Amino acid sequence: MRKRNLTVLLSTATALLLAVPNISTAASELTPATTSLSTTAPMSGGQSQLVPFRQSGSDMRLEGEDAVRELTFYLSPDQAATGGALRLSYMNAVSVLPDDGTVDVELNGQPLSSFPIRSPHGPTTHDVPVAAKDLVAGWNSVRIRARQHHRVDCSIDATYELWSQFDPLVSGFVASVPAEDGDLASLLSVGRNADAATEIRLIAKPEASSTALRDSLALMQTLALVLGRNDIIVSTGELAGTGPGIDLYVGDVGNPELTPAAHDALAGAPRGLSVRQGDAGRYAVTMRASGKTEAQSLLLAAVNGPLQPLIRANKLADARSIVDGSQPGTHELSVVGYKTAPFSGRLFQTTFDVVMPADFYPGDYATVDLHLNAATAPGLAAGTQILVRVNERAAASQMLHDPEGARLENKPLELPLRAFHPGVNHVRILAELPTASDLACDPAAREESRSRFLMLQETTVTIPPLARAGRLPDLAAFAGKSFPFAGTGAFDIYVDAPTPARLGSALTILAHMAISAGHPLAAELKIGHPDPAKTTGNILVVNADGGVAESAALTVPKGHRLHMPTTDGLITASIGDPGQPSDSEALLNAFQVETKLDEEKLSAKSRITAWLSVVATTVNRWLTYREVGDDVRIELQDRLISLRQSHVPESDAVWTVVSAADETSLSLGVTTLTRPGTWTALEGEESVIRRSDLELVNRKPQAYSFLPITDTSPANLRRLAAAWLSDNFLIYVALVVLLMGGFGWWVGYVVPRKGVRTVE
């Protein structure tokens, strides 16, 4: 609820802030919460342009006592040559102490400005002047560091309450001149809508026979890759959109299927790919071509021409922010942007991402080794330690308590490969650094000049050789690498009805799949339900009818029930979801819960039975490497949307089904599902967004199936065997016992009967 309220506040303030020509000089006319604390020269009226940061709102949130974020924005040569101002609009937690909270700003590696953190009740905006000599044509980098402390609580847990959130709608670079109209690179200046999302709108009729809609898929995916943003949503309609965003027109004026808006836009556009700037930050992108073949040819020419440096720059920026796990090797944290800096707080933390290949097979056959180069100051209290979390699950720890201070030189911390999954993995390094003075919690006695911890940027992470075998179902590989759709073959996207909400949801997922794959996917849009008897390839299904047709066709593993949403709101004993209890069963369960005896009143037999049941459940979960949350059951009415993978019976085809009960649930569910933090957290066989809190719940499959192995080298086969045995722990134990028994039988029975041979 806190994040949701923050979004409402920032969105409301955005409308006010954008209406003011110069925020720094006019902020005093707004509420005190939006009063700017810095000054800047006024921009030329009507000629300035706000160039937003490439990063989304989740990437602009700084949490903890000392947090750093890297933000980037793109300038044309004219914009870089005329200078402007860096605009930063933020809001912070009420718990942040205003006396010493500061934000330090660097631009392209050089210090630029600092300002205090004092905006707990609403957004504050700072305009920091930037001279032309400090800018470059192309991508510019902004490094923001927030140092903040708690008002009244000095415990380590209190550091998690500290945050400063920068607004992606208002923050960016205010260029003195707008980007050149007609330049394809000007698309990088497109703003975000009121939902803090980057909208691409396909202007076409939603009918099943609309060729303009189908011909727009490749261009839509290409634009998503050019923008390089992870907050893209796609909509469809016959009219142009309003507010910041991109309207996409594909076709030729002779096509009778074109909408009037598309006909007018294409009539005034040159042949091929072009862009025009409209009103209110709206861009019109046109691809004037006769038919799909010519459109693809002209798009390929643009990709190999003016779009190529933009796409390359995005890929280069992504490569500099991640550790590539596809090849074994050692990487310093400096390559992912970490810089050595002394830390004087209570909880140090830094994060980086490791991207594993789509056919990565996790198991206990090796470890990812983190070699720490760090030191602690003397005088730290007991409990000083380093924790490493992978995908927000504890993976390793190391005690650091030493009254005289500790120094670590290439100290190895082994991170189990089982903690990783295909695609993007978030690794968080935390150091808990308590002192005796923290108990007094006196802000005046805090010694900021005396550091507690230092981690060097020479700290390394080593990726071992990985077992490579594609397995299904695996939604982590789907979200991280668009597996198994990222190959060269075409696949079909089935939408149950050609409505704007359904089509927009399907194309939003396709856009994020293209971003995950790193290239446009060969997708064909079809309307209706797929026929399992005629389906031979992988397909993506998006529907808002509860997935009744698809769930009947998919294979459900033994012992696992799939509870799909249904449009029938009345659940009775005879008609309803078979996985749900009947009315009588529900009443019986409620009666048993209400009349259940207290534990101290249970008999000894009942207590022992309950204890053995808990132990058996815990051991079984441990043997199958399952977390407690993997067994959580979601009630039917609390399922907003589900995403599930399964094989079609008697076929190699894989169905990935996105299902909701109605269009409203589908639209909200897809928006939530494709949020940056949620999309990279998908894994297992089924992912569900709960209606009650919009949180993600993943369900692991009962069993995996494997695709044909492409790497048949002895080393890979050995790793696969070790990984398979680690998954099947009981078989491994049985083999060990069998081998030991066989060796004992050979020593105790066979050898004595062979006798002793004397060598003369």
N, C-alpha and C positions, 0 to 999 in steps of 0.2 A: 504494500500500500504506500510505503514511503516513496518508492521509485515512481509509482503511478501519479501521486500527488505532485512530485517534482516535475514530471513531464507536463502536467496541466499548467503549473505555474510558469514554466519556461515557454510553453506554447502561447499562453496568454500574453506574456510580456513581449514575445517576439513581434506580435502585430503592432504593439505600441512602439517598439524600438525601430522597426523597419520604416515606420512613418515619419521618423525624425531624420532630417538630412545629416546632421552631425550629432552623434550621440553624446560626445564629450561636452559639447557646449549647451545642449538642450536637455541633458539628463536631469538638471535641477528642476525642470518643469514637471517631471514625473514624480513618482512616489519616492520617499527617502531611500527605499531599498534599491532603486535603480540609479542612485546618484553615482556618477563616475568620479574616480579619484585621480584621474590624470587628464592632461590637456593635450590638444593637438591642433594643428592648423586646419582650418575648414577646407573641406573638399569643394571642388568646383561644382556648383549646383547642376544636377541633372546629368553630369558626365561621369561620375564615379560609379564603380561596380564592385559589389561584394563577391569576392572569389572564395567559396567555402573550402574548408579543409576536406581532403579526400576521406579521412577517417570518420566513422559514424559516432553516435553518441556514446556507445559502450566503450569505445576506444578513447573517449575524452573524459573519463571518470578517474580521478586520482584518489586512491584510498590509502589509509595508513598515515604514519607520521612523516614519511619521506617517500614520495612517489614521483615517478618520471614518465612522461608520455612523449612520443615522437609524432608530430603532425606535419603534413605536407600540403602544399597548394601549388597550382600551376599558373605561370604568368607568360603572356605573349612577350615578344621583344619590346613592343611599344609600352606595355605596362611595366616591365622591369626597368625601362629607361626613364620613366617619369616618377617612379617612387609611389608612396602612398602611406598607409597606416595599417598596422596589425591590430585587428579588433578581437578582443577576448571578452566574452560574456560568460559569467559563471555564477554559481550559487553553492554555498557550503553548508555542512551540517551545523546545527545549533550547538553541538557539543564542542566545536572548534574554539579554542581560546583565541580571542581577537588580538591579544597583546603582542604575540610573537609569530603568528601565522603569516607566511610570505609565499609568494609565487615568483620564481626566477625564470626569465625567458631568454632563450638563446635563438638566434636566427642564423642559419647556415654556419653553425659552429662558433659564432661570436656572441658574447653577452650583449643583450639588447635592453632589458628593463627588469625592474622588480616592483611589486606592489603588494600591499598587505591583504590578507584573507579576512574580509569583514562583510560578508553578505549572507547571513543565515535566513533572512526573511524574504528574499526575492533576488532576482538577478541584478548584478552590477556589471557594467560594461566599461572596458578600458580601450581607448584608442592610442596606440603607441606609434609615433611617427617613424617611418623607415625611409632612409635616403636611397636613391637609385644605386649608389655604389655598393650597398649591402645586399642587393638583389641579383638574381640571375634569371635569364630567360629559360623557361622550362620549370622543372620541379624545384621548389624551395623547401627547406626543412626547418621546422620550429620545434625546439625542445623545451618543454614546460616541466618545471620541478616545483612541487608543492610541499612545503614543510609546515606541519600543523600539529598541535598538541591538544589534549583533552582539557576541558575547563576544570573538572573536579575529580576525575578518576585517573589514577596513575597505574592501574593494573594493565597487564598485557591485553586482556580481553577488551578493554576500553578502546584500544587502538583500532579495532575493527569498526568502531562507530564514527571514525573520522573519514570524511570524504569532501571533495570539491568537484562539482560537476560542471563542465563547460558545455554551453549550448551549441549544438551543431548548426542550428538555424541562423544564429546571429554571428557566431565566431567565424573568422576567416581573415582574408586580406582585402582591405578597401583600396582598390586600384584607382588612380587618378583618372584613367581613361578606360573605357570598356574594351573588351576583346574585339578584334576585327570581325565584322559581320561577314559570314561566308567562310571563315576559317574553321575547318573541322575540329581543330584544337580548342576552339571556343566552347565546345561541349563540356570541357572539364570545368567550366565556370558555372554550370547549371546548379541552381539551388535545390534545397529540399522543401517538401511540402509541410503542412501543419503537423503531420504525424512523424516528422523528422526522417522521412524516407525519400529516396530518389525515384521519381516516377517516370516510367517509360510507357507511353500510351499508344497502342496500335489503333489507328483510325481505319475501321473496316466494318462491314456488316457482319453480325454474328451468325448468319445463316450457315448451315452445314456446307453449302456449296461455295462459300466465299473463298476464292483463290487468293485474294489480296491478303487475307489473314494468314493463310498457309505460307505464302511467299515472303511474309515478314519475319518468319522465325529466325532465319539465319542472320538477318540484319539486326534484329533485336538482341540476339546473343552477342554479336560483335560489339554493339554499343555497350553492353554490360561489361565486356572485357576492356573496352577503351576507357570507360569510367573508372574501373578498378575499385568500385565501392561494394561493400557487403550489406548495404541497406536498400537494395533495389527492389521495387515492386513493379509489376506489370499490370496494366489495365487495358480494356478494350472498349470501344464505343464508336458511334458514328459521328460524334462531334469532338472538336478539340477540347483538351482539358483546360483547367484554370489554375493559376498560380504557377510556381516554379515547377519545371519538369520538361519532358521531351515528348512531342507529338511525332509519330512515325507514319509516313505515307509511302506506300509501295504500289506501283502499277503504272499505267499509262492512261492518257485522257480518253483513249478509245474504248476502254473497258467499261461496259455497262453496269458492272457490279459496284463501281466506285460510289461512295457516298458523295453528296454535294460538296462537303468540306474537303474531301480528298481530291475531287476533281479540280476544285479551285486551286488547291495547293500545288498539285502536279502541273497544272496548266502554266503556272508562272515559274516553274523550276527548270533548270537545264537537264539534259540527259545525264543519267548517272547519279552519283551520290552528292548531295549538297545539303547545306544547313543555313537557316535564316533565324535571326533573333527576333522574337516577338515582344509582346508586352508582358509585364509582371514576371520577368525572368523565365518566360516560356520560349523554348526552342522548337523549331520545326525542321525535322530531318526528312528529306525526300529521296526516294530511290525511283527515278523515272526509268522504266524499262518495260519492254514488251515480253511478258512471260517470265517464268521462273528461270529458264536457262540464261537469258540475257541479264537478269537481275543478279544471278550468282556470278556471272563473268565480270560484271561491273563492280560488284562487291569485292571480288578477289583482287581486282586492279587497285581498289582503294586500300585494301589491307596491305598489299605490297608497295603502296605508294605513301600517301600522306598519313594513313593510320598506323603504319608500321612503327615509327619511333615512339608513338604514344603507347602502343601495346608492349613494346620492348621495355620501355621505362617502367611500366607497371610490374612486369615480370621481374625486372632487376630489383625494384623496391621490395617486392615480396621475398626474393631470394636473400636479401640482406637482413630480413627480419625473422628468418626461421633457420632451424637446423635441419638440413636435408638428411632424412634417415634412409634414403634409397641406396646409398653407398656407404660401406663401412669407412670410418675415419674419425679423427679427433678434431674438434672445433672449439676455439676459444670463445668465451662469452662476448668478447669485444666484437665479433662478427655479427652478433644480433643486437648491437646497440648498447650493451652494458658498458658503463664507464666507472672506473675506480673512484670512489668518493667515501670519505670517512663518515661514519654513522654514529650519532650520539643519542638515539632514542632507545625505546624498549623493545620494539619488534621490527627488525629489518626484514624486508621482503623484496624480491625481484622475480620477474617471470620471463620465460621465453617459450617458444613453440618448437616442437619437433614434429615434422611431417613424415609419416611412415607411408610406404607404398601401398597400393590397393591390395596386393596379394601377400601382404605381411601376415605371417602366422605367429601370433603370440604364444609363448610357452616358457617353461623353465629350463631352456637349453643354453641361455646366456643372459647377460645383464648389460644395461646401459650404465656405463661408469662415469660418475661425476667426480672429477679430481679437484678438490677445493684448495685454493691458495688464499688463506685468510688468517686473521689474528684477532684476538679479543684483548681488551684492556684489563689490567689488574683490578681487583676489588669487586668483580661481579659476583652476584649471589648464587647459591645453589639453584639448580634448575636451568642454568644457561645451557642452551643446546641449539643445534641446527636441525631443522625438519625439512624434508623434501616431499612435496605432494605432486602427484601426477594425475591430471584430470580430477583434481580436488579430492583425491584419495591418498592417504599417507603411504609413502613408498619406502622411506629410509629416514634415519635419524642418527645424530652423533652428539654425545654429551661434550660440552666445552668448558665445564666449570674447572677453573684453576685460579686459586687466589692470587697467583703471580702473573696471570695472563697466559693464554695459549696461542701457539702459532702452528698453523697447518700448512704443510708444504706437500702439494699433490696428494692430499688425504683422499683416498678413494671412498666413495659412497656408491654402493651397488643398487641400482634401480631395476627391479625385476621387469623383464620384457612383458610379463603378463599384465602389468599395469598400463601398457600402451595398447593402442588399437590403430587400425589403418586410418590414414587421414591426419587431421590436426590433433596434436596432443599438447595440453597446457602443463608446463612444468613450473612449479612455484618453489623457490628457495626461501625459507624463513629462518631467522635467527632470533630466539628469545633471549633477551639480555637484561634480566632484572638486577637491581641493586638494592641494598638495604634502605637507601634514602627514598626509594619509591613508596615505601610503606607510609612515610610521613606525608607524601603528596603535597609538597610545598612548591608551587611554581617559582617562587622567588629564589629557592635554593637550587633550581635546576642549572646544571653546568653544561651549557651548549658548546662551550669551547673544548670540553674534554670528551673525546670520542670513546665509544664503547666497542665498536666493531669496525673491521675493514675487510672487505672481500675484493680481491684483485680481479681485474678484467682478464688476467691470464688463467683464471679458472676454466677448466676444459670439460667438455662432455664427449665421450667416446661411444660411437655407434658400432656394435659388433656386426659380423655377417649375420644376415637374417634368413630364417626359413621362409621360402617363397612358395606359396600355394594358395590360389584364390579359393575362398570358401563362402558359402551362402547358407542361410541369410546373414548379412552383415551390413546393417545400416550405417555403421561408422565408415565403411569403405564407400558406400553410396554417397554419403554427405561429404566425405573428405576428398574422394577422387572420382565421383560419379560412376563407380563400379556397379554393375557390369555394362553400363551404357556408353562408356568413354572410348570404345573401340571404333574401328572404321566403319562398321556396319550400321545401317539405319535401324531405327526402332520406332514404334508407334506410341503416341500419346492418346489415350481414349478419354474423352469427356462425355459424361452421360447425357448432357443437354447443352445446346449452344447458347447459353446465357452469359452476359458479361461477367457475372460473379464467378461462374464456373471456369470460363475461359481465362479470366485474369488470374485465378488461383493456379491453374495448370501452367500458364506461361511464367508466372513468378517462380515456381519450382524449377522450370526449365532454365530460367536465367541463372539461378543459383547453381544448378548442375553444371552449366557452362563455365561459371567462375571456378567451381571446384575442379573441373577437368582441365581448365586452362585453355580451352579452345571451343568453338561452336560445335554442337552435337547434331548429328544427322537425324533429326526428328521429323516425323510425319504426324500431323494432327488429324484425328478421326473422331467422329461423333457417334455415340452409342456405347454398347457394351461389347467387349471382346468375346469371341467364341473360342473356348478352350480347344475344341476339336480342330479348329483351323489356324490356331496360333502356333507359330514355329519359332519366333524370336522373342527377345525380351521386350516387355511393354511396361509403360507407366499408365496407371489408371487413376483418374481423379473424378470423384463423384460426390454428390450431395444427397444420396438416397439411402445412406446407411451401409452401402457396400454389400447389399443382399446378394446380388448376382455374382459378384466376384468372390465373396466368402464361400459360397456354395461350390465354386469351381476349384478353389485352392485346397491344397493338401494340408491338413492340420496334424502336426506331429502327435504321436501317441502320448496320452497323458496330459495334453495341453488343450485348453479350450480357448477359442477366440471369441470374445464378446464384442460383436460389432454393434455400433449404434443402429437404431431402427426408427423409422418414422412413426411407428405405432406407439402413441404415448401411453396406452393402457396395457399394463402387464397383468395377465390373468394366469390362472393355473393351467389353462389349456392352450392359450395363444400367447406367445411371447418368446423372449430369449431363452433357449434351453439352458444356458449357463446360470440363469438367475433362479433363486428359490421361488417356489409357489407361495401363494398367500398362506396356506396352512403351514408350510415349512418355515416361513418367516415368523409367524405367530409362535410356533414351537421354539424356534431359536431365541426369540425375545423372551419367552417365558423362562427358558433355561438360564438365560443370562440374569434375569431379574431375581430368580430364586436360587442362584448359585451360592453355596456355602462359603464362608470365609475360610482362608487357608488354614487357620489354627483349628478349625472345627472338622477338617477332613480327616479321614482315617489314615493310618500309616500306609496301607496298601495304595490308597488313592494318591498320597503324596509321592510314594516311590514311583508309581506309574507316571505321574506328571513329570517328575524329575527325569526319568528315563526318556520320556518323549522329547523333552527339551534338549537333552544330551544328544539323542539320535538326530534331531533336526540340525543341531549345531555341527555335529560331525559330518552329516551329509552335505551341509552347505560348504564346509571346509574342504571336503573331498572334491566337490564340483566347482570350487572357486566362485561361489556365489555370495553376493552381499545381502545384507538384511533387506534392503529395499527391493531386491529382485523378486521377492515373493509378495509384494504389495498388490492387493486386488483393488481395482478401480470400479466403483459402482457405475452401472449403465448410464444413469442420468448425469454423471460427472465427467463423461468422456466427450470432450469438445471435438477432437479430431484424432485420428489414428493414422499411422504410417506403418505399413507392414510388408514384408517380403516373403515370398514362398514360391516353390516350384509348381508348375502345372503338372498334373498327373501324367506319367508316361511321356515326358518331354523334357528337353534340356532348357526350355524357356523359363525365365524368371519373371514373375509378376511383382511389381512394386505398387501397392494400392494405397492411395490417400483417400480417406473416407470420413464423411461427416453426415450428420442427420439432416441438415438443411443448408441453404446457401449462406445464411448469416454465420452459422458455426464454421462453415468451410472457409469463408473469407477471413474471419478472425483467427481461425486455427492456422491457416497458411501464413498469415502475417506473423503470428507468434512462432510458428515452426521455423521460419526462415530468418528469425533474428540471429545476429552473429553469434551470440553466446549459446543459443539453443541449437542452431544448425550444426555446429562443430561438436555438440555433446550427444548427438544421435548415435545409438549403437544397439546391437542385438537384433532380434527378429521383429520386434514391434516397438514403436515409440508412440506414446499417447500424451496429449496435452489435456490437463485437467481443466474442467470448466470453472471450478471453484476458485482456483488461484493462478491459472495459466502457467502452471509449472509442468516440467517435462518428467515423464516416467518411462524408463526403458525396461523392456522384458527380454531376457536372454532366451535363445532357442534351447529346446531339449537336446537337439543334435544338429550337427553341421553336415553339409554335403560339399564335396570338393570338386572344383573344375579340373580339367586335364592339366597336369603339371608341365610347365614349359621348361623349367630348369631341372634337368635330370642328372646333373653332375653328382658324383659321390658325396661331396661336401653338403650339398643341399638335401640330398636324400637322408644323410645322417642327421642333419638338423631337424628334418621333418619327422624322422622316427623318434628323436628325443622329445620333440614337441608333442607328438601324439601320445607317447607314454606318459608325459607329464599331465596331459589332459585325462588320461585313463589310469589314474594312480593305482587303483586296485589291481589292474592287469600287470602293472609294473611290479607291485609287491608280490603277486603270484609268480611272476617269472623269476624274481630274485629267490623266492622260497624254493621254487622248482629246481633252479640251478644249484642252489646250496644243497638241497636234498639229493640231487643227482651226484654231486661231487662227494657228499658223505657216503652214499651207497657205493660209489666206485672205490673210495678209499677203504671202506669197511668190509666190502663184500667181494669185489672183483680182484683187488690187488692181492689179498691174502691167498686166494685160490690160484693165482698165477705162479706163486712161489717166487723164489729168489734165483736169479740166473748168475752163475759164477763165471767170471771171465778169467780164463787161464792165460 
